[in-house]
Structure formats: C-alpha cells, structure tokens
Amino acid sequence: MKYVIKHPQQLSPLLKALRTKAGFSQAKVAAKLGVTHQAVSALERHPEKATLDRLMRFLGAMDVDIVLQSRPQRQSDELTSHPVEW
C-alpha cells in the first residue's frame, strides 16, 4: 500500500497503524530491534524527533520501505503563491 506523507504530524498515527497491521506489539518490535518498549513508544509518539536511521530500522522491522518520488511539475506562478517553509 502507498502512503503519502506531507506533514510530520501524519507519521505518528501511520507508524502505529503499520505496526498493528503487521500484527506486532510495541514489545515485539522492541525485541526485534534490540531496544526498549519505551524507545518504540517514543518513536511512535514523536517520529519527527527520531533519526532517519531509527525510523528506517523501525519500518524495516515491519518490511516497510521508504520511497521518495518527485511531485508533478507545477506552474511557475504556483511556486511563488505557496512558499515552502524551511
């Protein structure tokens, strides 16, 4: 299944849903990764604070990949009307 993430706030519920869909408890994911249950809980609650390495390990434990995809080309006037926050 494909999930489009546009805001960091979307990650938390998605990570929990992916874990439960895979049939894993937080404790089971923690055991697979060799971390504490609290570490998995913290990652699910605040994934925006996790390193990319930790996020990728968490997703890998559930056989989920990160795929980056270019957006369709926008018109030049659209680029100025919607500034990207850095």
mmCIF file as gemmi writes it, N, C-alpha and C atoms, coordinates in Angstrom:
data_model
loop_
_atom_site.group_PDB
_atom_site.id
_atom_site.type_symbol
_atom_site.label_atom_id
_atom_site.label_alt_id
_atom_site.label_comp_id
_atom_site.label_asym_id
_atom_site.label_entity_id
_atom_site.label_seq_id
_atom_site.pdbx_PDB_ins_code
_atom_site.Cartn_x
_atom_site.Cartn_y
_atom_site.Cartn_z
_atom_site.occupancy
_atom_site.B_iso_or_equiv
_atom_site.pdbx_formal_charge
_atom_site.auth_seq_id
_atom_site.auth_asym_id
_atom_site.pdbx_PDB_model_num
ATOM 1 N N . MET Axp A 1 ? 0.846 -1.175 0 1 0 ? 1 A 1
ATOM 2 C CA . MET Axp A 1 ? 0 0 0 1 0 ? 1 A 1
ATOM 3 C C . MET Axp A 1 ? 0.888 1.233 0 1 0 ? 1 A 1
ATOM 4 N N . LYS Axp A 2 ? 0.421 2.284 -0.614 1 0 ? 2 A 1
ATOM 5 C CA . LYS Axp A 2 ? 1.178 3.528 -0.743 1 0 ? 2 A 1
ATOM 6 C C . LYS Axp A 2 ? 0.59 4.585 0.196 1 0 ? 2 A 1
ATOM 7 N N . TYR Axp A 3 ? 1.462 5.255 0.95 1 0 ? 3 A 1
ATOM 8 C CA . TYR Axp A 3 ? 1.037 6.315 1.862 1 0 ? 3 A 1
ATOM 9 C C . TYR Axp A 3 ? 1.806 7.575 1.515 1 0 ? 3 A 1
ATOM 10 N N . VAL Axp A 4 ? 1.111 8.675 1.312 1 0 ? 4 A 1
ATOM 11 C CA . VAL Axp A 4 ? 1.751 9.953 1.009 1 0 ? 4 A 1
ATOM 12 C C . VAL Axp A 4 ? 1.806 10.763 2.295 1 0 ? 4 A 1
ATOM 13 N N . ILE Axp A 5 ? 3.016 11.145 2.676 1 0 ? 5 A 1
ATOM 14 C CA . ILE Axp A 5 ? 3.235 11.928 3.892 1 0 ? 5 A 1
ATOM 15 C C . ILE Axp A 5 ? 3.644 13.332 3.482 1 0 ? 5 A 1
ATOM 16 N N . LYS Axp A 6 ? 2.857 14.317 3.873 1 0 ? 6 A 1
ATOM 17 C CA . LYS Axp A 6 ? 3.18 15.706 3.55 1 0 ? 6 A 1
ATOM 18 C C . LYS Axp A 6 ? 3.529 16.521 4.78 1 0 ? 6 A 1
ATOM 19 N N . HIS Axp A 7 ? 3.202 16.006 5.963 1 0 ? 7 A 1
ATOM 20 C CA . HIS Axp A 7 ? 3.457 16.73 7.209 1 0 ? 7 A 1
ATOM 21 C C . HIS Axp A 7 ? 3.955 15.744 8.265 1 0 ? 7 A 1
ATOM 22 N N . PRO Axp A 8 ? 4.905 16.164 9.097 1 0 ? 8 A 1
ATOM 23 C CA . PRO Axp A 8 ? 5.429 15.277 10.143 1 0 ? 8 A 1
ATOM 24 C C . PRO Axp A 8 ? 4.342 14.721 11.064 1 0 ? 8 A 1
ATOM 25 N N . GLN Axp A 9 ? 3.272 15.473 11.273 1 0 ? 9 A 1
ATOM 26 C CA . GLN Axp A 9 ? 2.203 15.042 12.167 1 0 ? 9 A 1
ATOM 27 C C . GLN Axp A 9 ? 1.482 13.796 11.642 1 0 ? 9 A 1
ATOM 28 N N . GLN Axp A 10 ? 1.613 13.51 10.366 1 0 ? 10 A 1
ATOM 29 C CA . GLN Axp A 10 ? 0.958 12.339 9.786 1 0 ? 10 A 1
ATOM 30 C C . GLN Axp A 10 ? 1.684 11.04 10.134 1 0 ? 10 A 1
ATOM 31 N N . LEU Axp A 11 ? 2.949 11.137 10.517 1 0 ? 11 A 1
ATOM 32 C CA . LEU Axp A 11 ? 3.745 9.938 10.763 1 0 ? 11 A 1
ATOM 33 C C . LEU Axp A 11 ? 3.292 9.135 11.974 1 0 ? 11 A 1
ATOM 34 N N . SER Axp A 12 ? 2.982 9.793 13.073 1 0 ? 12 A 1
ATOM 35 C CA . SER Axp A 12 ? 2.676 9.084 14.312 1 0 ? 12 A 1
ATOM 36 C C . SER Axp A 12 ? 1.54 8.075 14.147 1 0 ? 12 A 1
ATOM 37 N N . PRO Axp A 13 ? 0.366 8.492 13.681 1 0 ? 13 A 1
ATOM 38 C CA . PRO Axp A 13 ? -0.708 7.502 13.539 1 0 ? 13 A 1
ATOM 39 C C . PRO Axp A 13 ? -0.401 6.448 12.471 1 0 ? 13 A 1
ATOM 40 N N . LEU Axp A 14 ? 0.359 6.825 11.447 1 0 ? 14 A 1
ATOM 41 C CA . LEU Axp A 14 ? 0.701 5.865 10.402 1 0 ? 14 A 1
ATOM 42 C C . LEU Axp A 14 ? 1.645 4.785 10.926 1 0 ? 14 A 1
ATOM 43 N N . LEU Axp A 15 ? 2.637 5.171 11.717 1 0 ? 15 A 1
ATOM 44 C CA . LEU Axp A 15 ? 3.571 4.184 12.264 1 0 ? 15 A 1
ATOM 45 C C . LEU Axp A 15 ? 2.851 3.172 13.149 1 0 ? 15 A 1
ATOM 46 N N . LYS Axp A 16 ? 1.941 3.669 13.982 1 0 ? 16 A 1
ATOM 47 C CA . LYS Axp A 16 ? 1.18 2.763 14.849 1 0 ? 16 A 1
ATOM 48 C C . LYS Axp A 16 ? 0.296 1.832 14.013 1 0 ? 16 A 1
ATOM 49 N N . ALA Axp A 17 ? -0.343 2.382 12.982 1 0 ? 17 A 1
ATOM 50 C CA . ALA Axp A 17 ? -1.208 1.569 12.121 1 0 ? 17 A 1
ATOM 51 C C . ALA Axp A 17 ? -0.406 0.504 11.375 1 0 ? 17 A 1
ATOM 52 N N . LEU Axp A 18 ? 0.777 0.86 10.891 1 0 ? 18 A 1
ATOM 53 C CA . LEU Axp A 18 ? 1.621 -0.113 10.198 1 0 ? 18 A 1
ATOM 54 C C . LEU Axp A 18 ? 2.043 -1.239 11.138 1 0 ? 18 A 1
ATOM 55 N N . ARG Axp A 19 ? 2.388 -0.87 12.367 1 0 ? 19 A 1
ATOM 56 C CA . ARG Axp A 19 ? 2.806 -1.874 13.347 1 0 ? 19 A 1
ATOM 57 C C . ARG Axp A 19 ? 1.656 -2.826 13.677 1 0 ? 19 A 1
ATOM 58 N N . THR Axp A 20 ? 0.48 -2.27 13.952 1 0 ? 20 A 1
ATOM 59 C CA . THR Axp A 20 ? -0.653 -3.127 14.314 1 0 ? 20 A 1
ATOM 60 C C . THR Axp A 20 ? -1.108 -3.973 13.121 1 0 ? 20 A 1
ATOM 61 N N . LYS Axp A 21 ? -1.038 -3.409 11.913 1 0 ? 21 A 1
ATOM 62 C CA . LYS Axp A 21 ? -1.398 -4.177 10.718 1 0 ? 21 A 1
ATOM 63 C C . LYS Axp A 21 ? -0.449 -5.358 10.531 1 0 ? 21 A 1
ATOM 64 N N . ALA Axp A 22 ? 0.82 -5.167 10.89 1 0 ? 22 A 1
ATOM 65 C CA . ALA Axp A 22 ? 1.804 -6.248 10.796 1 0 ? 22 A 1
ATOM 66 C C . ALA Axp A 22 ? 1.613 -7.277 11.905 1 0 ? 22 A 1
ATOM 67 N N . GLY Axp A 23 ? 0.743 -6.976 12.877 1 0 ? 23 A 1
ATOM 68 C CA . GLY Axp A 23 ? 0.472 -7.907 13.965 1 0 ? 23 A 1
ATOM 69 C C . GLY Axp A 23 ? 1.494 -7.866 15.081 1 0 ? 23 A 1
ATOM 70 N N . PHE Axp A 24 ? 2.212 -6.745 15.202 1 0 ? 24 A 1
ATOM 71 C CA . PHE Axp A 24 ? 3.258 -6.61 16.214 1 0 ? 24 A 1
ATOM 72 C C . PHE Axp A 24 ? 2.819 -5.708 17.356 1 0 ? 24 A 1
ATOM 73 N N . SER Axp A 25 ? 3.174 -6.087 18.551 1 0 ? 25 A 1
ATOM 74 C CA . SER Axp A 25 ? 3.04 -5.19 19.702 1 0 ? 25 A 1
ATOM 75 C C . SER Axp A 25 ? 4.296 -4.329 19.745 1 0 ? 25 A 1
ATOM 76 N N . GLN Axp A 26 ? 4.256 -3.275 20.542 1 0 ? 26 A 1
ATOM 77 C CA . GLN Axp A 26 ? 5.457 -2.459 20.717 1 0 ? 26 A 1
ATOM 78 C C . GLN Axp A 26 ? 6.58 -3.299 21.309 1 0 ? 26 A 1
ATOM 79 N N . ALA Axp A 27 ? 6.236 -4.208 22.219 1 0 ? 27 A 1
ATOM 80 C CA . ALA Axp A 27 ? 7.241 -5.067 22.848 1 0 ? 27 A 1
ATOM 81 C C . ALA Axp A 27 ? 7.907 -5.984 21.821 1 0 ? 27 A 1
ATOM 82 N N . LYS Axp A 28 ? 7.134 -6.509 20.879 1 0 ? 28 A 1
ATOM 83 C CA . LYS Axp A 28 ? 7.707 -7.397 19.867 1 0 ? 28 A 1
ATOM 84 C C . LYS Axp A 28 ? 8.64 -6.628 18.936 1 0 ? 28 A 1
ATOM 85 N N . VAL Axp A 29 ? 8.242 -5.427 18.529 1 0 ? 29 A 1
ATOM 86 C CA . VAL Axp A 29 ? 9.118 -4.6 17.685 1 0 ? 29 A 1
ATOM 87 C C . VAL Axp A 29 ? 10.386 -4.257 18.452 1 0 ? 29 A 1
ATOM 88 N N . ALA Axp A 30 ? 10.239 -3.916 19.723 1 0 ? 30 A 1
ATOM 89 C CA . ALA Axp A 30 ? 11.402 -3.592 20.554 1 0 ? 30 A 1
ATOM 90 C C . ALA Axp A 30 ? 12.367 -4.772 20.613 1 0 ? 30 A 1
ATOM 91 N N . ALA Axp A 31 ? 11.833 -5.973 20.787 1 0 ? 31 A 1
ATOM 92 C CA . ALA Axp A 31 ? 12.683 -7.167 20.846 1 0 ? 31 A 1
ATOM 93 C C . ALA Axp A 31 ? 13.397 -7.401 19.516 1 0 ? 31 A 1
ATOM 94 N N . LYS Axp A 32 ? 12.684 -7.196 18.4 1 0 ? 32 A 1
ATOM 95 C CA . LYS Axp A 32 ? 13.296 -7.372 17.078 1 0 ? 32 A 1
ATOM 96 C C . LYS Axp A 32 ? 14.437 -6.387 16.86 1 0 ? 32 A 1
ATOM 97 N N . LEU Axp A 33 ? 14.276 -5.17 17.398 1 0 ? 33 A 1
ATOM 98 C CA . LEU Axp A 33 ? 15.275 -4.118 17.181 1 0 ? 33 A 1
ATOM 99 C C . LEU Axp A 33 ? 16.345 -4.077 18.261 1 0 ? 33 A 1
ATOM 100 N N . GLY Axp A 34 ? 16.116 -4.799 19.352 1 0 ? 34 A 1
ATOM 101 C CA . GLY Axp A 34 ? 17.073 -4.767 20.452 1 0 ? 34 A 1
ATOM 102 C C . GLY Axp A 34 ? 17.051 -3.465 21.225 1 0 ? 34 A 1
ATOM 103 N N . VAL Axp A 35 ? 15.846 -2.883 21.327 1 0 ? 35 A 1
ATOM 104 C CA . VAL Axp A 35 ? 15.662 -1.639 22.087 1 0 ? 35 A 1
ATOM 105 C C . VAL Axp A 35 ? 14.568 -1.86 23.128 1 0 ? 35 A 1
ATOM 106 N N . THR Axp A 36 ? 14.321 -0.856 23.938 1 0 ? 36 A 1
ATOM 107 C CA . THR Axp A 36 ? 13.284 -0.969 24.954 1 0 ? 36 A 1
ATOM 108 C C . THR Axp A 36 ? 11.902 -0.677 24.371 1 0 ? 36 A 1
ATOM 109 N N . HIS Axp A 37 ? 10.891 -1.165 25.069 1 0 ? 37 A 1
ATOM 110 C CA . HIS Axp A 37 ? 9.499 -0.85 24.728 1 0 ? 37 A 1
ATOM 111 C C . HIS Axp A 37 ? 9.293 0.66 24.741 1 0 ? 37 A 1
ATOM 112 N N . GLN Axp A 38 ? 9.929 1.345 25.69 1 0 ? 38 A 1
ATOM 113 C CA . GLN Axp A 38 ? 9.802 2.797 25.81 1 0 ? 38 A 1
ATOM 114 C C . GLN Axp A 38 ? 10.373 3.506 24.583 1 0 ? 38 A 1
ATOM 115 N N . ALA Axp A 39 ? 11.444 2.969 24.008 1 0 ? 39 A 1
ATOM 116 C CA . ALA Axp A 39 ? 12.039 3.576 22.811 1 0 ? 39 A 1
ATOM 117 C C . ALA Axp A 39 ? 11.082 3.487 21.624 1 0 ? 39 A 1
ATOM 118 N N . VAL Axp A 40 ? 10.413 2.353 21.485 1 0 ? 40 A 1
ATOM 119 C CA . VAL Axp A 40 ? 9.438 2.187 20.404 1 0 ? 40 A 1
ATOM 120 C C . VAL Axp A 40 ? 8.249 3.111 20.632 1 0 ? 40 A 1
ATOM 121 N N . SER Axp A 41 ? 7.783 3.194 21.861 1 0 ? 41 A 1
ATOM 122 C CA . SER Axp A 41 ? 6.671 4.078 22.193 1 0 ? 41 A 1
ATOM 123 C C . SER Axp A 41 ? 7.022 5.53 21.884 1 0 ? 41 A 1
ATOM 124 N N . ALA Axp A 42 ? 8.225 5.948 22.253 1 0 ? 42 A 1
ATOM 125 C CA . ALA Axp A 42 ? 8.665 7.325 22 1 0 ? 42 A 1
ATOM 126 C C . ALA Axp A 42 ? 8.751 7.6 20.503 1 0 ? 42 A 1
ATOM 127 N N . LEU Axp A 43 ? 9.244 6.636 19.74 1 0 ? 43 A 1
ATOM 128 C CA . LEU Axp A 43 ? 9.338 6.823 18.292 1 0 ? 43 A 1
ATOM 129 C C . LEU Axp A 43 ? 7.951 6.961 17.679 1 0 ? 43 A 1
ATOM 130 N N . GLU Axp A 44 ? 7.007 6.163 18.133 1 0 ? 44 A 1
ATOM 131 C CA . GLU Axp A 44 ? 5.647 6.257 17.601 1 0 ? 44 A 1
ATOM 132 C C . GLU Axp A 44 ? 4.973 7.568 17.993 1 0 ? 44 A 1
ATOM 133 N N . ARG Axp A 45 ? 5.226 8.046 19.201 1 0 ? 45 A 1
ATOM 134 C CA . ARG Axp A 45 ? 4.605 9.29 19.655 1 0 ? 45 A 1
ATOM 135 C C . ARG Axp A 45 ? 5.211 10.518 18.983 1 0 ? 45 A 1
ATOM 136 N N . HIS Axp A 46 ? 6.528 10.508 18.78 1 0 ? 46 A 1
ATOM 137 C CA . HIS Axp A 46 ? 7.228 11.68 18.236 1 0 ? 46 A 1
ATOM 138 C C . HIS Axp A 46 ? 8.224 11.259 17.157 1 0 ? 46 A 1
ATOM 139 N N . PRO Axp A 47 ? 7.737 10.727 16.034 1 0 ? 47 A 1
ATOM 140 C CA . PRO Axp A 47 ? 8.66 10.259 14.997 1 0 ? 47 A 1
ATOM 141 C C . PRO Axp A 47 ? 9.49 11.379 14.388 1 0 ? 47 A 1
ATOM 142 N N . GLU Axp A 48 ? 9.005 12.601 14.47 1 0 ? 48 A 1
ATOM 143 C CA . GLU Axp A 48 ? 9.756 13.734 13.913 1 0 ? 48 A 1
ATOM 144 C C . GLU Axp A 48 ? 11.052 13.983 14.677 1 0 ? 48 A 1
ATOM 145 N N . LYS Axp A 49 ? 11.175 13.443 15.878 1 0 ? 49 A 1
ATOM 146 C CA . LYS Axp A 49 ? 12.386 13.603 16.684 1 0 ? 49 A 1
ATOM 147 C C . LYS Axp A 49 ? 13.375 12.458 16.471 1 0 ? 49 A 1
ATOM 148 N N . ALA Axp A 50 ? 12.959 11.416 15.769 1 0 ? 50 A 1
ATOM 149 C CA . ALA Axp A 50 ? 13.814 10.245 15.549 1 0 ? 50 A 1
ATOM 150 C C . ALA Axp A 50 ? 14.815 10.517 14.434 1 0 ? 50 A 1
ATOM 151 N N . THR Axp A 51 ? 15.951 9.84 14.504 1 0 ? 51 A 1
ATOM 152 C CA . THR Axp A 51 ? 16.9 9.916 13.401 1 0 ? 51 A 1
ATOM 153 C C . THR Axp A 51 ? 16.34 9.114 12.23 1 0 ? 51 A 1
ATOM 154 N N . LEU Axp A 52 ? 16.826 9.416 11.053 1 0 ? 52 A 1
ATOM 155 C CA . LEU Axp A 52 ? 16.385 8.668 9.88 1 0 ? 52 A 1
ATOM 156 C C . LEU Axp A 52 ? 16.765 7.198 10.021 1 0 ? 52 A 1
ATOM 157 N N . ASP Axp A 53 ? 17.923 6.93 10.595 1 0 ? 53 A 1
ATOM 158 C CA . ASP Axp A 53 ? 18.36 5.552 10.811 1 0 ? 53 A 1
ATOM 159 C C . ASP Axp A 53 ? 17.368 4.79 11.689 1 0 ? 53 A 1
ATOM 160 N N . ARG Axp A 54 ? 16.941 5.393 12.782 1 0 ? 54 A 1
ATOM 161 C CA . ARG Axp A 54 ? 15.98 4.715 13.675 1 0 ? 54 A 1
ATOM 162 C C . ARG Axp A 54 ? 14.642 4.502 12.992 1 0 ? 54 A 1
ATOM 163 N N . LEU Axp A 55 ? 14.185 5.509 12.266 1 0 ? 55 A 1
ATOM 164 C CA . LEU Axp A 55 ? 12.913 5.382 11.555 1 0 ? 55 A 1
ATOM 165 C C . LEU Axp A 55 ? 12.993 4.261 10.519 1 0 ? 55 A 1
ATOM 166 N N . MET Axp A 56 ? 14.098 4.187 9.798 1 0 ? 56 A 1
ATOM 167 C CA . MET Axp A 56 ? 14.253 3.144 8.786 1 0 ? 56 A 1
ATOM 168 C C . MET Axp A 56 ? 14.359 1.757 9.416 1 0 ? 56 A 1
ATOM 169 N N . ARG Axp A 57 ? 15.014 1.648 10.556 1 0 ? 57 A 1
ATOM 170 C CA . ARG Axp A 57 ? 15.09 0.362 11.256 1 0 ? 57 A 1
ATOM 171 C C . ARG Axp A 57 ? 13.703 -0.068 11.733 1 0 ? 57 A 1
ATOM 172 N N . PHE Axp A 58 ? 12.936 0.885 12.285 1 0 ? 58 A 1
ATOM 173 C CA . PHE Axp A 58 ? 11.574 0.602 12.745 1 0 ? 58 A 1
ATOM 174 C C . PHE Axp A 58 ? 10.727 0.09 11.582 1 0 ? 58 A 1
ATOM 175 N N . LEU Axp A 59 ? 10.76 0.805 10.464 1 0 ? 59 A 1
ATOM 176 C CA . LEU Axp A 59 ? 9.973 0.405 9.302 1 0 ? 59 A 1
ATOM 177 C C . LEU Axp A 59 ? 10.466 -0.922 8.729 1 0 ? 59 A 1
ATOM 178 N N . GLY Axp A 60 ? 11.77 -1.109 8.709 1 0 ? 60 A 1
ATOM 179 C CA . GLY Axp A 60 ? 12.331 -2.354 8.199 1 0 ? 60 A 1
ATOM 180 C C . GLY Axp A 60 ? 11.889 -3.565 8.999 1 0 ? 60 A 1
ATOM 181 N N . ALA Axp A 61 ? 11.697 -3.391 10.301 1 0 ? 61 A 1
ATOM 182 C CA . ALA Axp A 61 ? 11.233 -4.491 11.151 1 0 ? 61 A 1
ATOM 183 C C . ALA Axp A 61 ? 9.845 -4.965 10.731 1 0 ? 61 A 1
ATOM 184 N N . MET Axp A 62 ? 9.106 -4.101 10.039 1 0 ? 62 A 1
ATOM 185 C CA . MET Axp A 62 ? 7.766 -4.452 9.571 1 0 ? 62 A 1
ATOM 186 C C . MET Axp A 62 ? 7.718 -4.638 8.06 1 0 ? 62 A 1
ATOM 187 N N . ASP Axp A 63 ? 8.901 -4.752 7.439 1 0 ? 63 A 1
ATOM 188 C CA . ASP Axp A 63 ? 9.011 -4.923 5.979 1 0 ? 63 A 1
ATOM 189 C C . ASP Axp A 63 ? 8.352 -3.781 5.214 1 0 ? 63 A 1
ATOM 190 N N . VAL Axp A 64 ? 8.582 -2.554 5.685 1 0 ? 64 A 1
ATOM 191 C CA . VAL Axp A 64 ? 8.069 -1.356 5.03 1 0 ? 64 A 1
ATOM 192 C C . VAL Axp A 64 ? 9.264 -0.545 4.539 1 0 ? 64 A 1
ATOM 193 N N . ASP Axp A 65 ? 9.199 -0.077 3.292 1 0 ? 65 A 1
ATOM 194 C CA . ASP Axp A 65 ? 10.261 0.734 2.704 1 0 ? 65 A 1
ATOM 195 C C . ASP Axp A 65 ? 9.84 2.192 2.615 1 0 ? 65 A 1
ATOM 196 N N . ILE Axp A 66 ? 10.828 3.072 2.589 1 0 ? 66 A 1
ATOM 197 C CA . ILE Axp A 66 ? 10.597 4.484 2.303 1 0 ? 66 A 1
ATOM 198 C C . ILE Axp A 66 ? 10.892 4.685 0.823 1 0 ? 66 A 1
ATOM 199 N N . VAL Axp A 67 ? 9.958 5.289 0.091 1 0 ? 67 A 1
ATOM 200 C CA . VAL Axp A 67 ? 10.134 5.557 -1.334 1 0 ? 67 A 1
ATOM 201 C C . VAL Axp A 67 ? 9.971 7.055 -1.542 1 0 ? 67 A 1
ATOM 202 N N . LEU Axp A 68 ? 10.972 7.671 -2.151 1 0 ? 68 A 1
ATOM 203 C CA . LEU Axp A 68 ? 10.895 9.093 -2.464 1 0 ? 68 A 1
ATOM 204 C C . LEU Axp A 68 ? 10.477 9.243 -3.917 1 0 ? 68 A 1
ATOM 205 N N . GLN Axp A 69 ? 9.539 10.155 -4.165 1 0 ? 69 A 1
ATOM 206 C CA . GLN Axp A 69 ? 9.006 10.323 -5.507 1 0 ? 69 A 1
ATOM 207 C C . GLN Axp A 69 ? 8.871 11.807 -5.804 1 0 ? 69 A 1
ATOM 208 N N . SER Axp A 70 ? 9.277 12.22 -6.994 1 0 ? 70 A 1
ATOM 209 C CA . SER Axp A 70 ? 9.125 13.619 -7.395 1 0 ? 70 A 1
ATOM 210 C C . SER Axp A 70 ? 7.653 13.95 -7.556 1 0 ? 70 A 1
ATOM 211 N N . ARG Axp A 71 ? 7.304 15.168 -7.193 1 0 ? 71 A 1
ATOM 212 C CA . ARG Axp A 71 ? 5.932 15.641 -7.41 1 0 ? 71 A 1
ATOM 213 C C . ARG Axp A 71 ? 5.784 16.066 -8.868 1 0 ? 71 A 1
ATOM 214 N N . PRO Axp A 72 ? 4.551 16.094 -9.359 1 0 ? 72 A 1
ATOM 215 C CA . PRO Axp A 72 ? 4.344 16.604 -10.718 1 0 ? 72 A 1
ATOM 216 C C . PRO Axp A 72 ? 4.807 18.058 -10.8 1 0 ? 72 A 1
ATOM 217 N N . GLN Axp A 73 ? 5.317 18.44 -11.958 1 0 ? 73 A 1
ATOM 218 C CA . GLN Axp A 73 ? 5.818 19.802 -12.153 1 0 ? 73 A 1
ATOM 219 C C . GLN Axp A 73 ? 4.677 20.798 -12.009 1 0 ? 73 A 1
ATOM 220 N N . ARG Axp A 74 ? 4.937 21.852 -11.212 1 0 ? 74 A 1
ATOM 221 C CA . ARG Axp A 74 ? 3.929 22.904 -11.03 1 0 ? 74 A 1
ATOM 222 C C . ARG Axp A 74 ? 4.235 24.075 -11.961 1 0 ? 74 A 1
ATOM 223 N N . GLN Axp A 75 ? 3.224 24.874 -12.213 1 0 ? 75 A 1
ATOM 224 C CA . GLN Axp A 75 ? 3.412 26.1 -12.986 1 0 ? 75 A 1
ATOM 225 C C . GLN Axp A 75 ? 4.226 27.081 -12.164 1 0 ? 75 A 1
ATOM 226 N N . SER Axp A 76 ? 4.985 27.96 -12.798 1 0 ? 76 A 1
ATOM 227 C CA . SER Axp A 76 ? 5.869 28.882 -12.073 1 0 ? 76 A 1
ATOM 228 C C . SER Axp A 76 ? 5.101 29.812 -11.143 1 0 ? 76 A 1
ATOM 229 N N . ASP Axp A 77 ? 3.873 30.227 -11.491 1 0 ? 77 A 1
ATOM 230 C CA . ASP Axp A 77 ? 3.112 31.113 -10.606 1 0 ? 77 A 1
ATOM 231 C C . ASP Axp A 77 ? 2.66 30.385 -9.343 1 0 ? 77 A 1
ATOM 232 N N . GLU Axp A 78 ? 2.479 29.088 -9.416 1 0 ? 78 A 1
ATOM 233 C CA . GLU Axp A 78 ? 2.117 28.32 -8.231 1 0 ? 78 A 1
ATOM 234 C C . GLU Axp A 78 ? 3.271 28.24 -7.249 1 0 ? 78 A 1
ATOM 235 N N . LEU Axp A 79 ? 4.481 28.251 -7.756 1 0 ? 79 A 1
ATOM 236 C CA . LEU Axp A 79 ? 5.649 28.166 -6.883 1 0 ? 79 A 1
ATOM 237 C C . LEU Axp A 79 ? 5.737 29.364 -5.948 1 0 ? 79 A 1
ATOM 238 N N . THR Axp A 80 ? 5.403 30.545 -6.425 1 0 ? 80 A 1
ATOM 239 C CA . THR Axp A 80 ? 5.51 31.738 -5.587 1 0 ? 80 A 1
ATOM 240 C C . THR Axp A 80 ? 4.317 31.906 -4.664 1 0 ? 80 A 1
ATOM 241 N N . SER Axp A 81 ? 3.168 31.346 -5.012 1 0 ? 81 A 1
ATOM 242 C CA . SER Axp A 81 ? 1.991 31.533 -4.169 1 0 ? 81 A 1
ATOM 243 C C . SER Axp A 81 ? 1.966 30.588 -2.967 1 0 ? 81 A 1
ATOM 244 N N . HIS Axp A 82 ? 2.789 29.548 -2.981 1 0 ? 82 A 1
ATOM 245 C CA . HIS Axp A 82 ? 2.837 28.585 -1.884 1 0 ? 82 A 1
ATOM 246 C C . HIS Axp A 82 ? 4.28 28.382 -1.439 1 0 ? 82 A 1
ATOM 247 N N . PRO Axp A 83 ? 4.812 29.324 -0.664 1 0 ? 83 A 1
ATOM 248 C CA . PRO Axp A 83 ? 6.214 29.175 -0.255 1 0 ? 83 A 1
ATOM 249 C C . PRO Axp A 83 ? 6.41 27.949 0.635 1 0 ? 83 A 1
ATOM 250 N N . VAL Axp A 84 ? 7.536 27.329 0.473 1 0 ? 84 A 1
ATOM 251 C CA . VAL Axp A 84 ? 7.89 26.161 1.277 1 0 ? 84 A 1
ATOM 252 C C . VAL Axp A 84 ? 8.628 26.636 2.512 1 0 ? 84 A 1
ATOM 253 N N . GLU Axp A 85 ? 8.144 26.2 3.683 1 0 ? 85 A 1
ATOM 254 C CA . GLU Axp A 85 ? 8.787 26.589 4.938 1 0 ? 85 A 1
ATOM 255 C C . GLU Axp A 85 ? 10.027 25.744 5.144 1 0 ? 85 A 1
ATOM 256 N N . TRP Axp A 86 ? 11.128 26.346 5.475 1 0 ? 86 A 1
ATOM 257 C CA . TRP Axp A 86 ? 12.396 25.629 5.673 1 0 ? 86 A 1
ATOM 258 C C . TRP Axp A 86 ? 12.761 25.572 7.101 1 0 ? 86 A 1
